Amino acid sequence: MDALKLDYLSSGRNFWLGAVALAVGLSGAAYVAWSYHAGSQKIAQQESLIASIRTEKASRMDPLPVETDTEQTTLETAQAKAIILELNLPWKELFAAVESYQKDDVAVLSIEPDSQKGLVRITAEAKSLDSMVTYYAYLQKTPLFREVELVSHQLQDQDPQQPIRFMLQAKWGVHP
């Protein structure tokens, strides 16, 4: 059997390679730590600048006069009430009453409710004057409408069928 050679003293080549790798690693770690510290200082400076600008801006702002605020609040309250009135109107009943007319000789063109006045304007076209009068009488008998009035009517000469366009106005809402 051959003799076993054990070398407890290493050559200097492996030692220097490890030392260089350790030095490169330590210098890289030092650079990263320095970059982190410089970046965090820069962020702290930016945050303090933003805070001072906000403080200065807040001190410069004048509060709104109380009168304007009250007027604005009153206006917004009135608008909110108008919207609530619009939403609380019996829309389903209105459309059902207008659309339940069984004859096809009248075409409803528009429905314009005015919730504050409790009125509705209906614009329609009828094939004849008799059809218009019949629709008018139908709406007068409808429980949802009261005080139905014929606001205007006009013969449409430019149309070959010459329908009559008319507008009715009624008080709208369920009444006792």
KOLRO-145686 format. One record per residue: x, y, z of N, C-alpha, C, CB in turn. Coordinates in steps of 0.1 Angstrom, whole numbers, plus 5000, padded with zeros to 4 digits. Each point is the difference from the previous one (the first is absolute). Glycine has a CB too. Layout:
BEGIN
XYZXYZXYZXYZ/...
END
This chain:
BEGIN
500849895000499250115000500950125000498249885012/501350224981500850134999499950085013499750004975/501250085027500050085012499150124998502349935006/497050115005499050115000500850135003498149855006/501750254986500750135002499050105006501749954982/498550105029499150105006500850135001498749835014/500750284981500750134999499250105009500949964977/499650055035499350095010500350154997500049815017/501050214976500350144997499650024985502050015016/497150094983499550024986500850104993497749955008/502250044979500750104993499350135001500849824984/499950295014499550145001499050044990502150055011/497849874978499150044989498550005004501749914984/497850005023498649995004499750105010500049764995/500950275014499850105010499850144994501449875016/499450174975499950134994498750024991502550015000/497149884994498750004993498850035009501049844983/499050095028498950025010500150145006500149755005/501150304998500150135006499550114990502049925014/498350064973499550104990498549994999502249984987/497249915013498649985000499350075012500349784986/500350195026499550065012500150164999500649795013/500450264982500250154999499050064990502449975006/497449964983499050054990498649995006501449924981/498249985026498749995007499850105010500149764996/500950275013499950105010499950144994501349855015/499450174974499950144994498750014993502550014997/496949894997498750014995498950025010500749854982/499450085030499150025011500150145005500149765006/501150304995500250135005499350104990502249935012/498050054975499450094990498450005001502049964985/497549925017498549995001499550075013500149784987/500650205024499750075012500050154999500849805013/500350254980500250144998498850064991502549975003/497249954986498950044991498750015007501249904981/498550005028498850005007499950125010500049744998/501150285009500050125009499850134992501549875016/499250154973499850124992498650014995502449994994/497049915001498650004995499050035011500749844983/499550105029499150035011500150145005500149765007/501150304992500150145004499350094990502249955011/497950014976499450084990498450005001502049954985/497549935018498649985002499550085013500149774989/500750235021499750085012499950154997501149825015/499950224977500050154997498750034991502650005001/497149914990498850034992498750005008501249894981/498750025028498849995009499950125009500149755000/501050305005500050125008499650124992501749905016/498850114972499750114991498550004996502349994991/497149895007498649994997499250045012500449814984/500050155028499350035012500050165003500649775009/500550294988500150145002499250084990502349975009/497649984978499150064990498649985004501749954982/497949945023498649985004499650095011500249764993/500750255017499850095011499850154996501349845015/499650204976500050144995498750024992502550004999/497149904993498850014992498850015009501149884981/498850045029498950005009499950135008500249755002/500950315001500050125008499550124991501849915015/498550084972499650104990498550004996502350004992/497149885009498649994996499150075009500549784990/498650305005499050085007498849915001500950234993/498449775019498849935001498950074992500649915022/498450014973498950064992499150085009500149814984/499450305011499150085008498849925004500850214989/498749815023498849925005498850034991500950015023/498950114972498850034992500049924987500050235009/501149764984500149924988499749855003501750174990/498949795021499849865003498549975003502349995010/497150104996498549985003499250014988500450105022/499949994969499350014987500349874992500250255000/501049705000500349884992499249885006502350094994/497749905019499349895006498550014997501750005019/497750124982498650024997499749954985499950195017/501049854974499849974986500149844998500950234993/500149715014500149864999498949925006502450035000/497050035011498949945006498850004991500950065023/498950064971498850014990500249914989499750245006/501549744988500249914989499749855005501750164990/498849815022499749865005498649985002502250005011/497050094993498649995002499349984987500050145020/500449934969499449994987500349864995500350244995/500949715007500349864995499249905007502450084995/497449945018499249905008498650004995501550045020/498050084977498650014995499949924987499750235011/501349794980500049934987500049855002501250194990/499649765019500149865003498849945006502550035002/496850055006498849955007498750004992501250075021/498949994967498850004992499649864996500650234992/498149755006499549874996500249984985498350005018/503049974978500349994986499349884994502250105004/497849795002499449884995498550024997501649865013/497750214996498650034998499850104989499649955024/501350144975499950104989500149934986501050185015/500049744983500249934987498849914998502550025002/497149915008498949904998498750084996501049855018/498750264988498850084996500150054986499750075024/501549984972500150064987500049894989501350195010/499449694993500149904990498849905000502450025003/496749995007498949915000498950034990500549965024/499650154969499050044990500049894989500350255005/498649694992499949884992500050024985498849905019/500950224977499950034985501450044995497650075002/502649894985501350044994500050124991500549765001/498550335002499950124992500650125006497949914991/502750075021500850115007501449945003497850105010/503249984987501449975004500550105009500449894978/500050075034500650095010501550034995498549915019/501850224980501350044996501050035012499050094979/500449975031500850045012499250015012501750114985/498949875026499450025013501050085008498749785000/500850345005500950095007499450035014500850104978/499649835032499550035014500750125006499449755003/499950325005500550115008499649975014499950174981/501149775027499749955013499750115010501449814995/499250315003499850115009498650064999502550054999/497049954989498750064998498949895000501050184987/499449695012499149895000499249994987499850035025/500950014964499450004987500749904991499350245003/500049724987500649924989499550054987500249805015/500750214975499650044987500249884991500750245004/498349734988500149894991499850054986499149845017/501950134974499950044986499849874992501650205003/497449814988499649884993499550054986499349885021/500550014970499550034987498849904998502350074990/496649995005498849924997499749994985499150075023/500349834973499749984985498950104996500749765001/498450285009498950094997499750085012499149844982/500050265016499650085011499149925009500150204985/499149715010499249915009500949925009498249994983/502949965012501049925007500650085012500549864980/499850265017500650095010499050025011501450124982/497349915015499050035010499749875008499050174985/501149725009499849875007501149985010498849904980/502450125016501249995009499950105012501449914980/498250215017499850105010499049965010500650184983/498349765012498949965009500549885009498350084983/502549835010500649885008500850055011500049874979/500950235019500950055010499250075011501850024984/497150045013499250075010499449905010499550184984/500249705011499449895008501049925008498249994983/503150035014501149935006500250055014501149954978/498849975033500150055014501350075003498549815006/502650164987501350065003500050144996501149784996/498150264994500050144995498850075004501449934981/498850215021498850085003500350134993499449895022/499550184975500150134993500849994987499850125022/499849794969500749984988499650114990500049755004/500950314990499850124991500749984987499750155020/499649894969500750004987500750134999498249854990/503150145009500950125000500150054986501349925019/498949994971500250044986499749884991501750185006/497949864982499949894989500350074987498349875014/502250054977500450054986499949894990501550185011/497949854978500049904989501450004993497550044996/503049845002501349994994499949994985500949885020/499150234973499750014985501249934992498750215004/502549805001501149944993500049854999501350205007/498049745002499949855000498849964991500949995024/499349914967498949964991498849955007501749944984/498450005028498949955008499350115007501049785002/499650345000499550115007499549975014499450104977/501549855031499649985014499850135008501249775000/498250225011499950125009500949985012497650044993/503450055008500950005011499450095011502049964986/497949985026499450085011500749985013497849984989/502050115020500650005014498950015010502250104991/497949815019499050005011500850035013498549844988/500950225021500650035013499049955011501550204991/499149745019499149955011500750015013498849844984/500450175026500649995014500249855002498950215009/502249764997500449865001500149955014501250024978/498349875025500149955014498749945004501750165005/498449745004498849945005499350095010501049774997/497750255001499350095008498849935007500750204985/498949855026498949935007498750004993501150055021/
END
